[in-house]
Amino acid sequence: MFDSLQERLGDVLGQLTRRGALSESDVTAALREVRVALLEADVALPVVKDFVEKVRIEAVGEKVLRSVSPGQMVIKIVNDCLVEMLGAESASLNIEVPPPAVVMLVGLQGSGKTTSCAKIGLRLTDKSKKKVLMASLDVRRPAAPARC
């Protein structure tokens, strides 16, 4: 999911950097593509609307620095808004509780929850010397390999 989103946003914003000066219509067209890319990545509609509006306000009213092209400035604004929306501060996983510490991953089918869980478990085993148990609680796993 993140790969396709990264690819779509890269294509849209890459088109902006090829232009010398940007008009408001260029920014509007680019934000339309950003909106479609976010919606295809299953981002909630109210979040997408707020994000696009915030980027539009900042991009249209932004004065372009002399050392930076207008396209690069729009890319910076989109990046800053994405970082703000996703959370600028990192948060660590707090597992310093009486055992067992339960961590639940929730997401769309095929989005990599099991793989992420295994990687987190390996990291906790190697770095924190924790004992890790992993259980898949899916009732049905159509993407999992069939066992005979």
C-alpha positions in Angstrom: 0.0 0.0 0.0 2.7 2.5 1.0 4.8 1.5 -2.1 1.9 2.4 -4.5 1.2 5.6 -2.6 4.9 6.6 -2.7 5.0 5.8 -6.5 1.8 7.8 -7.2 2.9 10.8 -5.1 6.4 10.7 -6.7 5.0 10.8 -10.2 2.6 13.7 -9.4 5.2 15.8 -7.6 7.9 14.9 -10.1 5.9 16.6 -12.8 5.8 19.8 -10.7 9.6 20.0 -10.5 10.0 19.9 -14.3 8.2 23.2 -14.6 9.8 26.5 -14.1 7.0 28.5 -12.6 3.8 27.1 -11.2 0.4 28.6 -11.6 -2.5 28.1 -9.2 -4.1 25.7 -11.8 -0.9 23.6 -11.7 -1.1 23.3 -8.0 -4.8 22.4 -8.2 -4.2 19.7 -10.8 -1.4 18.2 -8.7 -3.5 18.3 -5.5 -6.3 16.5 -7.4 -3.9 13.7 -8.2 -2.6 13.7 -4.6 -6.3 13.3 -3.4 -6.8 10.4 -5.8 -3.6 8.7 -4.6 -4.6 9.1 -1.0 -8.1 7.8 -1.6 -6.8 4.8 -3.5 -4.5 4.1 -0.4 -7.7 3.8 1.7 -7.2 7.1 3.6 -10.4 8.4 5.1 -12.2 11.0 3.0 -12.3 13.7 5.8 -8.6 13.3 6.4 -7.9 13.6 2.6 -10.1 16.7 2.4 -8.4 18.4 5.4 -4.9 17.5 4.1 -5.5 18.7 0.5 -7.0 22.0 1.8 -4.1 22.6 4.2 -1.6 22.0 1.4 -3.5 24.2 -1.0 -3.6 27.1 1.5 0.1 26.8 2.2 1.2 26.2 -1.5 -0.8 29.0 -3.0 0.2 31.6 -0.4 3.8 30.5 -0.1 6.6 32.8 -1.3 9.2 30.8 -3.3 12.7 31.1 -2.1 15.2 32.1 -4.8 17.4 29.0 -4.4 14.4 26.6 -4.6 12.1 26.0 -7.6 8.3 26.3 -7.1 7.9 22.6 -7.7 10.4 21.8 -5.0 8.6 24.2 -2.6 5.3 22.4 -3.2 7.0 19.0 -2.5 8.4 20.4 0.7 4.9 21.6 1.7 3.3 18.2 1.0 6.1 16.5 2.9 5.7 18.8 5.9 1.9 18.3 5.9 2.3 14.5 5.7 4.8 14.4 8.5 2.4 16.6 10.6 -0.6 14.4 9.8 1.2 11.1 10.5 2.9 12.5 13.7 6.1 14.4 13.8 7.2 12.8 17.1 8.1 9.2 17.3 6.6 7.0 20.0 8.3 4.0 21.4 6.5 0.7 22.1 5.9 0.5 25.9 6.1 -3.1 26.9 7.4 -2.5 30.4 4.2 -3.9 32.0 3.6 -7.1 34.0 3.7 -10.0 31.6 2.1 -10.7 29.2 2.3 -7.4 27.3 -0.3 -7.6 24.5 0.2 -5.8 21.2 -2.5 -5.9 18.6 -2.1 -5.0 15.0 -5.1 -4.1 12.9 -5.2 -3.3 9.2 -6.5 -4.2 5.8 -6.1 -7.7 4.4 -2.8 -8.2 2.7 -1.3 -5.0 4.1 1.6 -6.8 5.9 0.5 -7.1 9.5 1.9 -10.6 10.0 5.2 -9.7 8.5 5.4 -6.5 10.6 4.5 -8.5 13.7 7.2 -11.0 13.0 9.8 -8.2 12.5 8.7 -6.5 15.7 8.9 -9.8 17.6 12.4 -10.5 16.2 13.6 -7.0 17.3 12.1 -7.5 20.8 13.9 -10.8 21.0 17.2 -9.6 19.8 17.4 -6.1 21.4 15.2 -6.3 24.5 15.8 -10.0 25.3 12.0 -10.5 25.6 10.1 -13.8 25.0 7.7 -13.3 22.1 4.6 -15.3 21.2 2.7 -14.5 18.0 -0.8 -15.6 17.2 -2.9 -14.9 14.1 -6.5 -14.6 15.0 -7.9 -14.3 11.5 -10.9 -16.5 11.0 -10.1 -16.9 7.4 -6.8 -16.2 5.6 -7.3 -16.4 1.9 -3.8 -15.0 1.1 -2.0 -17.5 3.3 -0.5 -20.6 1.7 -2.7 -23.6 1.8 -1.6 -26.5 4.1 -2.4 -30.1 3.3 
